[in-house]
């Protein structure tokens, strides 16, 4: 499988969703309109916590060593980021899984999902988390907090590196068109799930989720 082509396929299939998740409204949506340093750090940590929990389940049920290793490494990154929240801002509270990545859990225990589907789901998550990291970097840059901005910038780079490892594992486990489609469908499900949460949150606050032209 051509991993670059697969990643491009995921991006193309979810172009609108990814564009809006990478917009200035994204943090406003996911923090429920509470654009404070603590809220921005907390939402990123909660999204990472949800991912770490899902990936632990994926790894325990993996059928291949390549998939298990990829789930473990990505899960460790997510768990580390979630745990770093108290170091980045005050009053962030305890971690709670964020609704933006609920779709990850749908491929967990009892779902019967294949390694290919779960790896695809992680690719989708990585794209969403990268958008959130970019917006968080921008927020803290604007708040004249270069240290926290740098932490989110580094996290975004780590997400890309681990995403590429997941794509390599996906290339190892994909065996035919069915696996490819399962991976693509799962990646899109995670991205679209985050976009649906983004849209619902903004609409609940009376904000148009579409960009103003």
Backbone torsions as a table, in degrees:
resi	resn	phi	psi	omega
1	UNK	NA	137.3	176.9
2	UNK	-83.6	106.8	-174.3
3	UNK	-67.4	-36.0	177.9
4	UNK	-64.0	-40.6	179.3
5	UNK	-66.7	-38.8	179.0
6	UNK	-64.0	-45.6	179.9
7	UNK	-61.0	-41.4	177.5
8	UNK	-63.5	-36.8	179.4
9	UNK	-64.9	-42.4	177.9
10	UNK	-62.8	-45.9	-179.8
11	UNK	-62.6	-42.9	-179.4
12	UNK	-64.6	-39.8	-178.2
13	UNK	-70.0	-19.3	-176.1
14	UNK	-127.2	33.3	-172.9
15	UNK	-58.7	-48.5	-178.0
16	UNK	-64.6	-46.5	-178.8
17	UNK	-60.1	-47.3	-178.2
18	UNK	-66.3	-36.6	178.1
19	UNK	-62.1	-44.4	-178.0
20	UNK	-75.2	-32.3	175.3
21	UNK	-67.1	-21.8	177.3
22	UNK	-96.3	11.1	-178.4
23	UNK	-89.4	172.4	-179.3
24	UNK	-68.1	-15.7	179.0
25	UNK	-81.9	-10.7	-172.7
26	UNK	-61.9	-51.6	179.8
27	UNK	-64.0	-38.2	178.4
28	UNK	-59.5	-42.2	179.8
29	UNK	-66.0	-50.6	-171.9
30	UNK	-75.7	-20.1	174.7
31	UNK	-93.6	2.7	-177.9
32	UNK	66.4	31.0	178.2
33	UNK	85.7	3.9	-177.9
34	UNK	-99.0	82.4	-176.3
35	UNK	-87.0	74.4	173.3
36	UNK	-119.4	162.9	179.9
37	UNK	-58.2	-44.2	-178.8
38	UNK	-63.4	-41.6	-178.6
39	UNK	-67.7	-39.9	180.0
40	UNK	-65.4	-44.9	177.7
41	UNK	-63.8	-42.9	-176.8
42	UNK	-63.4	-42.4	-177.0
43	UNK	-67.5	-39.0	177.6
44	UNK	-64.7	-40.6	179.2
45	UNK	-67.9	-38.3	179.8
46	UNK	-67.5	-38.4	175.6
47	UNK	-63.0	-43.4	179.1
48	UNK	-66.0	-37.9	178.6
49	UNK	-62.5	-42.9	177.7
50	UNK	-61.6	-40.8	179.4
51	UNK	-66.2	-43.8	-179.5
52	UNK	-60.6	-40.2	179.2
53	UNK	-64.8	-44.6	179.4
54	UNK	-65.1	-41.9	-177.0
55	UNK	-69.2	-29.9	174.8
56	UNK	-62.5	-42.0	177.6
57	UNK	-67.3	-40.1	177.4
58	UNK	-58.3	-48.1	-176.7
59	UNK	-63.1	-37.9	-179.0
60	UNK	-66.9	-22.8	-175.5
61	UNK	-112.6	10.9	-176.0
62	UNK	-68.5	145.3	-179.8
63	UNK	-95.2	-14.5	-178.1
64	UNK	-130.7	151.8	178.1
65	UNK	-64.6	-37.6	-179.0
66	UNK	-61.0	-44.5	179.3
67	UNK	-67.8	-44.1	-179.4
68	UNK	-59.2	-43.3	179.6
69	UNK	-64.3	-41.6	-179.6
70	UNK	-66.2	-42.8	178.0
71	UNK	-62.5	-43.4	-178.5
72	UNK	-63.3	-44.2	-178.1
73	UNK	-68.0	-43.0	-179.7
74	UNK	-69.6	-39.2	177.9
75	UNK	-62.3	-37.7	178.4
76	UNK	-64.7	-40.4	177.1
77	UNK	-62.2	-46.0	-179.6
78	UNK	-63.1	-42.7	-179.8
79	UNK	-64.6	-40.2	178.9
80	UNK	-63.3	-41.9	179.2
81	UNK	-65.7	-43.1	178.8
82	UNK	-60.0	-40.8	-178.2
83	UNK	-71.7	-19.3	-176.8
84	UNK	-80.5	-7.8	-173.9
85	UNK	-53.0	-46.4	-179.4
86	UNK	-63.3	-21.4	178.1
87	UNK	-81.1	-17.2	-175.3
88	UNK	-99.4	-24.4	-179.3
89	UNK	-159.0	157.3	177.4
90	UNK	-85.7	156.9	171.8
91	UNK	56.9	44.5	179.5
92	UNK	-89.4	-12.6	176.8
93	UNK	73.4	-175.7	179.5
94	UNK	-80.7	156.1	-178.1
95	UNK	-76.5	137.2	173.7
96	UNK	-135.1	135.3	179.8
97	UNK	-57.2	133.4	-179.0
98	UNK	-87.9	141.2	-177.3
99	UNK	-63.4	-19.4	-175.6
100	UNK	-60.5	-26.3	-177.9
101	UNK	-119.7	31.5	176.5
102	UNK	-55.4	-32.0	-176.4
103	UNK	-61.2	-26.8	177.9
104	UNK	-58.9	-42.5	-176.8
105	UNK	-66.8	-23.4	-178.6
106	UNK	-67.8	-15.3	178.3
107	UNK	-102.2	12.9	-177.0
108	UNK	-88.1	-147.8	-175.8
109	UNK	-53.7	134.4	175.9
110	UNK	81.5	-3.7	-178.0
111	UNK	-82.3	-22.7	-175.4
112	UNK	72.9	13.3	-178.5
113	UNK	-68.2	145.1	178.7
114	UNK	-81.3	165.6	173.7
115	UNK	-57.7	-39.1	-179.3
116	UNK	-61.0	-44.8	179.6
117	UNK	-64.0	-43.5	-178.8
118	UNK	-67.0	-39.5	176.2
119	UNK	-64.0	-39.3	175.3
120	UNK	-61.1	-41.1	178.3
121	UNK	-60.4	-38.6	179.4
122	UNK	-68.3	-36.1	175.1
123	UNK	-60.1	-45.7	177.5
124	UNK	-60.7	-43.2	177.9
125	UNK	-61.0	-43.1	-178.6
126	UNK	-59.4	-38.7	178.6
127	UNK	-66.5	-41.2	178.3
128	UNK	-66.1	-47.6	-177.7
129	UNK	-63.9	-35.3	177.3
130	UNK	-63.9	-42.4	177.3
131	UNK	-60.4	-42.8	-179.9
132	UNK	-65.8	-39.6	178.2
133	UNK	-64.1	-39.6	178.7
134	UNK	-63.9	-43.3	179.0
135	UNK	-66.8	-36.5	178.1
136	UNK	-67.3	-39.4	175.4
137	UNK	-59.0	-46.1	179.0
138	UNK	-62.9	-39.5	179.8
139	UNK	-60.9	-49.7	-176.2
140	UNK	-73.6	-25.8	171.5
141	UNK	-64.0	-44.3	178.1
142	UNK	-66.0	-27.2	178.8
143	UNK	-86.8	7.7	-179.4
144	UNK	57.2	44.1	177.2
145	UNK	-123.1	77.4	-174.0
146	UNK	-65.1	-28.5	-179.0
147	UNK	-66.4	-46.8	179.4
148	UNK	-70.9	-37.0	175.6
149	UNK	-59.2	-41.5	179.1
150	UNK	-65.4	-37.1	178.7
151	UNK	-62.5	-42.1	178.8
152	UNK	-72.1	-33.8	176.8
153	UNK	-64.4	-42.4	178.1
154	UNK	-65.2	-39.9	177.8
155	UNK	-62.3	-40.8	177.2
156	UNK	-60.5	-40.2	177.5
157	UNK	-66.0	-40.0	178.2
158	UNK	-64.6	-37.8	177.5
159	UNK	-60.3	-42.8	179.6
160	UNK	-64.5	-41.4	-179.8
161	UNK	-64.2	-44.3	179.9
162	UNK	-70.6	-32.7	175.1
163	UNK	-60.8	-42.0	179.2
164	UNK	-64.6	-35.3	176.1
165	UNK	-65.6	-38.7	177.5
166	UNK	-64.5	-40.8	177.5
167	UNK	-62.8	-38.7	177.0
168	UNK	-63.6	-41.2	177.6
169	UNK	-65.0	-38.2	178.5
170	UNK	-61.7	-40.8	178.1
171	UNK	-61.7	-31.6	179.2
172	UNK	-71.8	-34.5	-171.8
173	UNK	-97.9	-20.8	-179.0
174	UNK	-66.8	127.2	-179.5
175	UNK	-133.3	79.0	177.2
176	UNK	104.3	177.5	-174.5
177	UNK	-65.1	-34.4	-178.1
178	UNK	-63.1	-43.5	178.1
179	UNK	-64.5	-40.9	179.4
180	UNK	-61.2	-45.7	-179.4
181	UNK	-67.0	-37.1	178.4
182	UNK	-63.1	-41.4	179.2
183	UNK	-66.4	-43.6	-179.8
184	UNK	-64.9	-43.4	179.8
185	UNK	-62.2	-41.1	-178.7
186	UNK	-68.7	-41.7	177.7
187	UNK	-59.6	-45.2	-179.9
188	UNK	-66.3	-36.4	179.9
189	UNK	-62.1	-39.9	179.9
190	UNK	-69.6	-44.6	178.8
191	UNK	-62.8	-46.5	-178.3
192	UNK	-67.4	-33.2	176.2
193	UNK	-62.4	-42.6	177.2
194	UNK	-65.2	-39.7	-179.8
195	UNK	-66.4	-38.7	177.6
196	UNK	-63.3	-40.0	177.4
197	UNK	-65.7	-42.0	176.5
198	UNK	-57.3	-49.5	-178.2
199	UNK	-64.2	-46.5	-178.3
200	UNK	-63.0	-40.4	-179.3
201	UNK	-65.1	-45.5	179.8
202	UNK	-65.4	-43.7	-179.5
203	UNK	-63.3	-35.2	178.5
204	UNK	-65.7	-25.6	178.0
205	UNK	-94.8	4.8	179.2
206	UNK	76.7	24.8	-178.6
207	UNK	-108.8	134.9	176.8
208	UNK	-70.6	119.7	-178.7
209	UNK	-70.9	-14.9	-179.9
210	UNK	-81.6	146.5	179.3
211	UNK	-66.4	147.3	177.3
212	UNK	-85.1	121.9	-178.0
213	UNK	-91.7	NA	NA
